[in-house]
Amino acid sequence: MEKILIVDDERSMRDVLSIMLKRSGYEVAVASDGSEAILQVGKDIFDLVITDLKMPKVGGLEVLKAVKEAAPDTVVLLITAFASTDSAVEAMKLGAYDYLSKPFHVDEVQLIVRNALEKRRLSTENTLLKREIASQSSLASIIGQSEPMQKILEVICKVADSKSNVLICGESGTGKELVARAIHYNSARSRFPFVTVNCSAVPEPLLESELFGHMKGSFTGAIANKAGLFEIADGGSIFLDEIGDTTPSMQVKLLRVIQEREFRRVGGTRDVKVDVRVIAATNRDLAKAVADGSFREDLYYRLDVIPITLPPLRLRTADIPMLAKHFLEQFAKANGKPVPKLSDDAMHVLVAHEWKGNVRELENLIERIVAFSTTPIIDETDIHGWLHRPAPPPQQSSQGYPVELPPEGLDLEKLINSIEKDLLLKALERSKWVKKKAARLLQLNTRSFRYRLEKYEIKGGTDD
């Protein structure tokens, strides 16, 4: 039975509405003023609130604000004998469903109540349906039947509806963003935005504007006011990937918005309040970073309320057959090819491999195999060929760069991207994943190097 709260300082009006709505089959509660109504709203859940606009001390607009803060889905109907365009506009902006002037016909009120509650039912059903679809999709994207992954899925289900921040740790390529998405889409925030930002891919001056927005004229190129990602994510979740790569000054700004739930745009003069759940991720040992002074201790404890550590692929080898099958189907479909099968020996090779790049490395390998495969069965020779393929001495063109043009031709752009990505990874490995050193090896400035890392979704490493 749907529950309605009637708020009016006139007893006769409360009685008329109460009798009428009870006869229509609704459960009815009453409040004689705005203060009493706000107390009731804080203790109970109502489907609909009908409130007078003009009341002593606490008026209908204050009741409307309190209702929307406590239960945003509750429908509010305002009635008054002192109608004005300004008050009607303000009521609608605050989320009122409709606005009626006294005197009114009983039939008119009954019709509006029915329509309002029907709209609420449809909205609830739609939200639940979207949430169910998103939930199934997000959980289905986390592939794994091993014990470590089953525990991760259990944790996601347990903490999804919590309001607490989450810190996801794990090596590069383990699927931290997938877990973050699953947490969001299985939570009550799923109908609000899920916003992602790679903190290591954006230079600090731009990162502040990206996260918090800016005002027109606050810096060169700021030609208009811009909302930041925290503002866009209001009501939902923000995923701060590679949080461990942020600078000390940025960590201070992040601490404030997490702690105070407010921030100030670049060039702004007023604080903007937001309700955002922070899900952060890193491949660094943040506890160690706190100990050596490169990461703020107070920010670490604000983030590490719900810790989730993703296991590397080498510790969840039972999932490799399932993952390989998934990627085979995915890339075969993308390339318009029949889905090839892995022989038992090929699968043994995959399971025995070390997978330093984790799931991302496995995905990359399967994509290459599907792209070049011409047979329905992939055997261990094919796997070994791609995993341990020696680099042949390059033929040199007259211009001095490696050339190998097969008879059937090649996709030049794809080849160039592949070479560039390979060189980026080799430079990072040689520099022990110190980005500045790797950039120098390739004679790139830091900004160009970060751009290329983001382009190829290469994550991890440190600045110094």
MILUM-552519 format. One record per residue (C-alpha): x, y, z; residue in three letters. Coordinates in steps of 0.25 Angstrom, whole numbers, padded with zeros to 4 digits, always signed. Example, Ala and Ser with C-alpha at 12.3 -4.5 7.8 and 13.67 -1.06 7.14 Angstrom:
// MILUM-552519
+0049-0018+0031ALA/+0055-0004+0029SER/
***
This chain:
// MILUM-552519
+0000+0000+0000MET/+0006+0014-0004GLU/+0008+0023+0007LYS/+0005+0038+0006ILE/+0008+0049+0016LEU/-0001+0062+0017ILE/+0005+0074+0022VAL/-0004+0086+0025ASP/-0006+0096+0037ASP/-0021+0096+0035GLU/-0028+0084+0041ARG/-0040+0084+0032SER/-0031+0083+0020MET/-0023+0071+0026ARG/-0036+0064+0029ASP/-0042+0066+0015VAL/-0030+0061+0008LEU/-0028+0050+0018SER/-0042+0044+0017ILE/-0042+0045+0002MET/-0028+0038+0000LEU/-0031+0027+0011LYS/-0044+0024+0003ARG/-0036+0023-0010SER/-0027+0012-0003GLY/-0015+0019+0002TYR/-0008+0019+0015GLU/-0008+0033+0020VAL/+0000+0041+0031ALA/-0002+0055+0035VAL/+0006+0067+0040ALA/+0001+0080+0045SER/+0013+0088+0041ASP/+0027+0088+0034GLY/+0035+0084+0045SER/+0027+0072+0049GLU/+0027+0068+0034ALA/+0042+0068+0033ILE/+0043+0060+0046LEU/+0034+0049+0040GLN/+0041+0049+0027VAL/+0054+0046+0034GLY/+0048+0034+0041LYS/+0039+0028+0030ASP/+0038+0026+0015ILE/+0027+0032+0008PHE/+0023+0030-0007ASP/+0016+0044-0008LEU/+0016+0057+0001VAL/+0005+0067-0001ILE/+0009+0080+0006THR/+0004+0094+0008ASP/+0013+0105+0003LEU/+0010+0116+0013LYS/+0011+0111+0028MET/+0017+0118+0040PRO/+0032+0116+0043LYS/+0035+0105+0033VAL/+0028+0106+0020GLY/+0026+0096+0008GLY/+0038+0099+0001LEU/+0047+0095+0013GLU/+0038+0083+0014VAL/+0041+0080-0001LEU/+0056+0082+0001LYS/+0056+0073+0013ALA/+0048+0062+0005VAL/+0057+0062-0007LYS/+0070+0062+0002GLU/+0065+0050+0010ALA/+0057+0042-0001ALA/+0060+0048-0015PRO/+0049+0038-0021ASP/+0038+0043-0013THR/+0028+0051-0021VAL/+0024+0065-0015VAL/+0011+0072-0018LEU/+0010+0087-0013LEU/-0003+0094-0011ILE/-0006+0108-0007THR/-0016+0119-0006ALA/-0005+0129-0010PHE/-0001+0125-0024ALA/+0010+0133-0031SER/+0019+0130-0043THR/+0032+0132-0036ASP/+0028+0122-0025SER/+0023+0112-0035ALA/+0036+0113-0043VAL/+0044+0111-0030GLU/+0036+0099-0026ALA/+0038+0093-0039MET/+0053+0095-0039LYS/+0054+0089-0025LEU/+0047+0076-0031GLY/+0032+0078-0028ALA/+0024+0069-0037TYR/+0012+0079-0038ASP/+0006+0092-0032TYR/-0008+0094-0029LEU/-0016+0106-0024SER/-0027+0106-0014LYS/-0039+0104-0015PRO/-0038+0091-0024PHE/-0047+0080-0027HIS/-0045+0067-0020VAL/-0046+0059-0034ASP/-0034+0068-0039GLU/-0026+0064-0026VAL/-0029+0050-0028GLN/-0025+0050-0043LEU/-0012+0057-0040ILE/-0008+0047-0028VAL/-0011+0035-0037ARG/-0002+0041-0048ASN/+0009+0045-0039ALA/+0009+0031-0032LEU/+0009+0024-0046GLU/+0021+0032-0051LYS/+0028+0028-0038ARG/+0025+0014-0040ARG/+0030+0014-0055LEU/+0042+0022-0051SER/+0046+0011-0040THR/+0043+0000-0049GLU/+0052+0006-0060ASN/+0063+0009-0050THR/+0063-0005-0045LEU/+0063-0011-0059LEU/+0075-0002-0063LYS/+0082-0006-0050ARG/+0080-0021-0053GLU/+0085-0020-0067ILE/+0097-0012-0063ALA/+0100-0021-0051SER/+0099-0033-0060GLN/+0108-0027-0070SER/+0118-0021-0061SER/+0120-0034-0053LEU/+0120-0043-0066ALA/+0132-0035-0070SER/+0140-0040-0059ILE/+0144-0054-0064ILE/+0149-0064-0054GLY/+0145-0076-0046GLN/+0158-0078-0038SER/+0157-0076-0023GLU/+0164-0062-0023PRO/+0154-0057-0033MET/+0142-0063-0026GLN/+0146-0056-0013LYS/+0148-0043-0021ILE/+0133-0044-0027LEU/+0128-0047-0013GLU/+0135-0034-0008VAL/+0129-0026-0019ILE/+0115-0031-0016CYS/+0117-0028-0001LYS/+0123-0014-0002VAL/+0116-0009-0014ALA/+0105-0002-0007ASP/+0114+0004+0004SER/+0117+0019+0003LYS/+0131+0017+0007SER/+0143+0019-0002ASN/+0150+0008-0009VAL/+0165+0006-0012LEU/+0168-0005-0023ILE/+0182-0010-0023CYS/+0189-0019-0033GLY/+0199-0020-0044GLU/+0197-0014-0057SER/+0187-0021-0066GLY/+0180-0029-0055THR/+0166-0022-0058GLY/+0165-0011-0047LYS/+0156-0002-0055GLU/+0146-0014-0058LEU/+0145-0016-0043VAL/+0142-0001-0041ALA/+0131-0002-0051ARG/+0125-0014-0045ALA/+0125-0007-0031ILE/+0118+0005-0037HIS/+0108-0002-0045TYR/+0104-0011-0034ASN/+0102+0000-0024SER/+0090+0010-0022ALA/+0099+0020-0030ARG/+0097+0013-0043SER/+0087+0022-0048ARG/+0097+0033-0047PHE/+0110+0035-0055PRO/+0122+0027-0054PHE/+0134+0036-0058VAL/+0148+0031-0060THR/+0161+0039-0060VAL/+0176+0034-0062ASN/+0183+0042-0052CYS/+0197+0039-0058SER/+0193+0042-0072ALA/+0189+0057-0070VAL/+0200+0067-0066PRO/+0197+0073-0052GLU/+0192+0087-0057PRO/+0182+0081-0067LEU/+0178+0070-0056LEU/+0173+0081-0047GLU/+0164+0087-0057SER/+0160+0073-0062GLU/+0156+0069-0048LEU/+0150+0082-0042PHE/+0147+0090-0055GLY/+0150+0105-0057HIS/+0144+0118-0059MET/+0145+0126-0072LYS/+0158+0134-0073GLY/+0165+0127-0061SER/+0177+0123-0070PHE/+0181+0124-0085THR/+0171+0116-0093GLY/+0160+0116-0082ALA/+0150+0122-0092ILE/+0137+0117-0084ALA/+0133+0112-0071ASN/+0135+0097-0070LYS/+0130+0087-0060ALA/+0140+0077-0055GLY/+0139+0062-0054LEU/+0135+0062-0039PHE/+0124+0071-0042GLU/+0120+0063-0054ILE/+0120+0050-0045ALA/+0111+0057-0034ASP/+0102+0046-0028GLY/+0111+0035-0035GLY/+0125+0030-0034SER/+0139+0035-0039ILE/+0150+0025-0043PHE/+0164+0031-0040LEU/+0173+0022-0047ASP/+0188+0022-0044GLU/+0185+0031-0032ILE/+0199+0027-0027GLY/+0205+0036-0038ASP/+0199+0049-0033THR/+0208+0060-0028THR/+0208+0065-0013PRO/+0200+0078-0017SER/+0189+0070-0024MET/+0188+0060-0013GLN/+0185+0072-0004VAL/+0174+0076-0013LYS/+0168+0062-0014LEU/+0168+0061+0001LEU/+0160+0073+0002ARG/+0149+0069-0007VAL/+0149+0055-0001ILE/+0148+0060+0013GLN/+0139+0072+0012GLU/+0131+0068-0001ARG/+0134+0081-0007GLU/+0144+0088-0016PHE/+0147+0101-0023ARG/+0148+0102-0038ARG/+0161+0107-0044VAL/+0159+0123-0043GLY/+0146+0121-0036GLY/+0142+0128-0023THR/+0131+0119-0017ARG/+0132+0105-0012ASP/+0124+0094-0020VAL/+0118+0083-0012LYS/+0117+0069-0017VAL/+0113+0055-0013ASP/+0123+0046-0020VAL/+0128+0032-0016ARG/+0143+0031-0019VAL/+0149+0018-0025ILE/+0164+0019-0026ALA/+0174+0009-0033ALA/+0189+0008-0033THR/+0200-0002-0036ASN/+0209+0004-0026ARG/+0210+0000-0011ASP/+0204+0012-0005LEU/+0207+0008+0009ALA/+0222+0008+0005LYS/+0220+0021-0002ALA/+0214+0027+0011VAL/+0226+0022+0018ALA/+0236+0029+0009ASP/+0228+0042+0008GLY/+0224+0041-0006SER/+0209+0040-0003PHE/+0201+0047+0008ARG/+0197+0038+0020GLU/+0184+0045+0022ASP/+0179+0043+0008LEU/+0184+0029+0008TYR/+0175+0026+0020TYR/+0163+0033+0013ARG/+0164+0024+0001LEU/+0168+0011+0007ASP/+0155+0009+0015VAL/+0151-0003+0006ILE/+0164-0009+0001PRO/+0163-0019-0011ILE/+0175-0025-0016THR/+0175-0032-0030LEU/+0183-0045-0031PRO/+0193-0045-0043PRO/+0189-0055-0054LEU/+0201-0065-0050ARG/+0193-0067-0037LEU/+0180-0070-0044ARG/+0184-0079-0055THR/+0171-0087-0054ALA/+0165-0075-0061ASP/+0174-0075-0073ILE/+0165-0085-0081PRO/+0153-0077-0079MET/+0160-0063-0082LEU/+0166-0069-0094ALA/+0153-0074-0100LYS/+0146-0061-0097HIS/+0157-0053-0104PHE/+0157-0063-0116LEU/+0142-0061-0118GLU/+0143-0046-0116GLN/+0154-0043-0126PHE/+0149-0054-0136ALA/+0135-0046-0136LYS/+0142-0033-0138ALA/+0150-0038-0149ASN/+0139-0045-0156GLY/+0146-0059-0155LYS/+0141-0072-0150PRO/+0145-0075-0135VAL/+0158-0083-0135PRO/+0161-0093-0124LYS/+0173-0096-0115LEU/+0179-0110-0115SER/+0181-0116-0101ASP/+0196-0114-0103ASP/+0194-0099-0107ALA/+0186-0097-0094MET/+0197-0104-0086HIS/+0207-0094-0091VAL/+0198-0082-0088LEU/+0195-0087-0074VAL/+0210-0089-0071ALA/+0214-0075-0076HIS/+0218-0065-0066GLU/+0209-0053-0071TRP/+0217-0041-0066LYS/+0207-0033-0073GLY/+0195-0041-0067ASN/+0181-0041-0074VAL/+0185-0029-0083ARG/+0197-0037-0088GLU/+0188-0050-0090LEU/+0178-0041-0098GLU/+0189-0035-0106ASN/+0194-0049-0110LEU/+0181-0054-0114ILE/+0178-0042-0122GLU/+0190-0044-0130ARG/+0188-0059-0132ILE/+0174-0057-0137VAL/+0178-0046-0147ALA/+0189-0055-0153PHE/+0183-0069-0151SER/+0178-0076-0164THR/+0175-0089-0158THR/+0163-0094-0149PRO/+0172-0100-0139ILE/+0183-0092-0131ILE/+0194-0102-0126ASP/+0206-0100-0117GLU/+0215-0097-0128THR/+0207-0084-0131ASP/+0207-0080-0117ILE/+0222-0082-0115HIS/+0224-0074-0128GLY/+0217-0062-0123TRP/+0222-0063-0108LEU/+0236-0065-0111HIS/+0238-0060-0125ARG/+0252-0056-0127PRO/+0254-0042-0134ALA/+0260-0044-0148PRO/+0271-0035-0152PRO/+0263-0024-0159PRO/+0265-0021-0174GLN/+0269-0006-0175GLN/+0263+0003-0186SER/+0271+0014-0192SER/+0265+0023-0182GLN/+0271+0015-0170GLY/+0258+0009-0164TYR/+0254-0006-0163PRO/+0246-0011-0175VAL/+0239-0024-0178GLU/+0228-0023-0188LEU/+0221-0037-0190PRO/+0215-0041-0203PRO/+0201-0038-0199GLU/+0204-0024-0194GLY/+0201-0019-0180LEU/+0193-0009-0171ASP/+0203+0002-0170LEU/+0196+0009-0159GLU/+0194-0003-0150LYS/+0209-0007-0152LEU/+0214+0007-0148ILE/+0205+0007-0136ASN/+0210-0007-0132SER/+0225-0003-0134ILE/+0223+0010-0126GLU/+0216+0002-0114LYS/+0227-0008-0114ASP/+0238+0002-0113LEU/+0230+0010-0102LEU/+0230-0003-0094LEU/+0244-0007-0097LYS/+0248+0007-0092ALA/+0240+0006-0080LEU/+0246-0008-0077GLU/+0261-0003-0079ARG/+0258+0009-0070SER/+0252+0000-0059LYS/+0238+0007-0062TRP/+0243+0021-0058VAL/+0236+0030-0068LYS/+0245+0041-0069LYS/+0257+0032-0072LYS/+0249+0024-0083ALA/+0245+0037-0090ALA/+0259+0042-0091ARG/+0263+0028-0097LEU/+0253+0031-0108LEU/+0257+0046-0109GLN/+0242+0050-0105LEU/+0238+0061-0095ASN/+0230+0057-0083THR/+0217+0062-0089ARG/+0218+0054-0102SER/+0223+0042-0095PHE/+0210+0042-0086ARG/+0201+0044-0098TYR/+0207+0032-0104ARG/+0205+0024-0092LEU/+0191+0028-0091GLU/+0188+0025-0106LYS/+0193+0011-0104TYR/+0187+0009-0090GLU/+0201+0006-0084ILE/+0199+0008-0069LYS/+0209+0007-0057GLY/+0223+0012-0054GLY/+0228+0025-0047THR/+0232+0039-0051ASP/+0245+0039-0044ASP/
***
